[in-house]
Amino acid sequence: MILIGVTGGIGSGKSVVCSQFEKFGIQVFYADQVAKKIPRLYPEILDEVSDEFGEQTVLRSTKTLNTEKIAEIVFFDKQKLHQLNTIIHPFVFRELNRWTSTITKDTRYAIVEAALIFESGMDELVDYVLGITADEKIRIQRVLERDNLSVEQITARIKNQITVEELEQFSDFLLKNNGTISDLFTTVSFYHTLFLTLQKRNETL
């Protein structure tokens, strides 16, 4: 089975792209969603996060992570973001391995969706990467309509992520997601057909 990584910055629409692949019956591992569940699945990381960020800062009275406070910290501080990811990503990788082990052997390809696929080293666990891009104005508007964030907060998050130039350099394939859902489905249909023809690149998987 081939693993295709799908990545892109905030507001690029990578999750929507993946939902279009699911219409073709393709299974998707949503790494960002799994990362949010890690503190519940692996409560032992609470001590590590508390040591790094300060217990009074990031732990609620219920001994659960204050994810909103953590997000406020890390999206304005690349070093803190890196430290948080260093704690969480090994557990996400563990969940990815568990997920891939459940997929039937006759599956031609599956998708791993992750915002930080290059930063986390997850690109080494997949065979190819599809990078999703969109114009910055479109990205900001999408996030404004979706999340309770200001333009300043969105812009800060964009600056804290991999640049479009780096994404284009590191990705094997690119999809510009500026159009309608209908346009997107047409493009995803093309890539679905293409991915069915690819040979496995990473023989260690």
C-alpha positions in Angstrom: 0.0 0.0 0.0 1.1 3.5 -0.8 0.8 6.3 1.7 0.1 9.8 0.3 0.7 12.7 2.7 -1.6 15.7 2.3 -0.5 19.0 3.8 -1.0 22.7 3.6 -1.2 25.8 5.7 -4.1 27.0 7.7 -7.1 27.8 5.5 -5.6 26.0 2.4 -8.5 23.5 2.6 -6.5 20.3 3.0 -9.3 18.7 5.1 -11.8 19.5 2.4 -9.4 18.0 -0.2 -9.2 14.8 1.9 -13.0 14.7 2.1 -13.1 14.6 -1.7 -10.7 11.7 -1.7 -13.0 9.9 0.7 -15.7 10.1 -1.9 -13.6 7.6 -3.9 -13.5 5.3 -1.0 -10.0 6.3 0.1 -9.2 6.0 3.8 -7.7 9.1 5.5 -5.7 9.4 8.7 -6.3 12.9 10.1 -3.1 13.5 12.1 -4.2 16.9 13.4 -7.4 15.4 14.8 -5.5 12.5 16.4 -3.0 14.9 18.0 -5.9 16.6 19.8 -6.8 13.2 21.3 -3.3 12.3 22.4 -3.5 13.8 25.9 -6.6 11.6 26.6 -5.1 8.5 24.9 -1.8 8.9 26.6 -2.2 10.9 29.9 1.4 10.4 30.7 2.3 13.3 28.4 0.5 15.8 30.8 3.6 15.9 33.0 5.9 16.7 30.1 3.6 19.4 28.8 3.3 20.9 32.3 7.0 20.9 32.8 7.5 22.7 29.5 4.8 25.3 29.7 4.0 25.5 33.5 1.3 23.5 35.2 -0.7 26.6 36.3 -0.7 27.9 32.7 -1.8 24.9 30.7 -3.6 22.5 33.0 -7.3 23.0 34.0 -8.5 22.2 37.5 -9.8 18.9 36.0 -6.2 17.9 35.1 -6.8 18.2 31.4 -4.9 20.4 29.0 -6.1 23.9 28.3 -5.7 23.6 24.6 -6.9 27.1 23.9 -4.2 28.6 26.2 -1.6 26.3 24.6 -2.6 27.4 21.1 -2.4 31.0 22.2 1.2 30.4 23.3 2.6 28.3 20.5 1.2 30.1 17.5 3.2 33.2 18.5 6.3 31.3 19.4 7.9 28.9 17.0 10.3 27.4 19.6 7.4 26.6 21.9 5.5 25.1 19.0 8.5 22.9 18.2 8.8 21.8 21.8 5.1 20.9 22.0 5.3 18.9 18.8 8.4 17.1 20.0 6.3 15.8 22.9 3.1 14.9 20.9 4.3 13.7 17.5 5.9 10.4 18.7 2.4 9.4 19.9 0.8 10.5 16.7 3.3 8.3 14.8 2.3 5.4 17.1 -1.3 5.9 16.2 -0.5 6.1 12.5 1.3 2.8 12.7 -1.7 1.3 14.4 -4.0 2.7 11.8 -2.0 1.5 8.8 -1.9 -2.0 10.3 -5.7 -2.2 10.1 -5.9 -1.4 6.4 -6.4 -4.4 4.1 -3.5 -5.5 2.0 -5.3 -5.0 -1.3 -5.7 -1.2 -0.6 -3.9 0.6 -3.4 -3.3 3.8 -1.5 -4.3 5.7 1.7 -3.9 9.3 2.8 -2.2 10.9 5.8 -3.4 14.4 6.4 -1.1 16.6 8.5 -0.5 20.3 8.8 3.1 19.8 10.0 4.1 16.9 7.8 7.5 18.2 7.0 8.2 19.9 10.3 7.4 16.7 12.3 9.3 14.3 10.0 6.1 12.5 9.0 7.1 13.0 5.4 9.6 10.2 5.9 6.7 7.8 6.8 4.8 8.4 3.5 5.7 7.7 -0.1 4.6 11.0 -1.7 3.3 14.4 -0.5 0.5 16.4 -2.1 0.9 20.0 -1.0 -2.3 22.2 -0.9 -2.0 25.9 -1.6 -4.4 28.8 -1.9 -4.1 32.6 -2.1 -3.5 34.2 1.3 -6.7 36.4 1.1 -8.8 33.3 0.4 -7.1 31.4 3.3 -7.8 34.2 5.7 -11.4 34.5 4.6 -12.0 30.8 5.0 -10.6 30.8 8.6 -12.6 33.9 9.5 -15.8 32.1 8.4 -14.8 28.9 10.2 -13.0 29.9 13.5 -13.3 32.5 16.2 -10.0 34.2 15.2 -9.0 37.7 14.3 -7.1 38.5 11.1 -4.1 39.2 13.2 -4.2 35.8 14.8 -4.7 34.1 11.4 -1.8 36.0 9.9 0.4 35.1 12.8 -0.4 31.4 12.4 0.3 31.6 8.6 3.7 33.2 9.4 4.5 30.5 11.9 3.9 27.7 9.3 5.9 26.5 6.4 6.0 29.0 3.6 4.3 28.4 0.2 7.7 28.4 -1.4 9.0 25.7 0.9 5.8 23.7 0.5 6.2 23.8 -3.3 9.8 22.8 -3.0 9.3 19.8 -0.7 6.0 18.4 -2.1 5.9 15.9 -4.9 2.5 17.2 -6.2 0.7 20.5 -5.8 -3.0 21.4 -5.8 -4.0 25.0 -5.8 -7.4 25.2 -4.0 -8.8 28.6 -5.0 -11.9 27.5 -6.8 -15.3 25.9 -6.0 -16.0 22.5 -4.6 -16.9 21.4 -8.1 -13.5 22.5 -9.4 -11.8 20.8 -6.5 -13.6 17.5 -7.1 -12.4 17.6 -10.7 -8.8 18.1 -9.6 -9.0 15.4 -6.9 -10.5 13.0 -9.4 -7.3 13.5 -11.6 -5.0 12.9 -8.6 -7.0 9.9 -7.6 -6.5 8.3 -11.0 -2.8 9.3 -10.8 -2.2 7.9 -7.4 -3.7 4.5 -8.4 -0.7 4.2 -10.8 2.1 5.1 -8.5 4.7 2.6 -7.2 5.8 2.5 -3.6 8.8 4.8 -2.9 9.6 4.1 0.7 10.4 0.4 0.9 10.9 0.5 4.7 7.1 0.8 5.2 
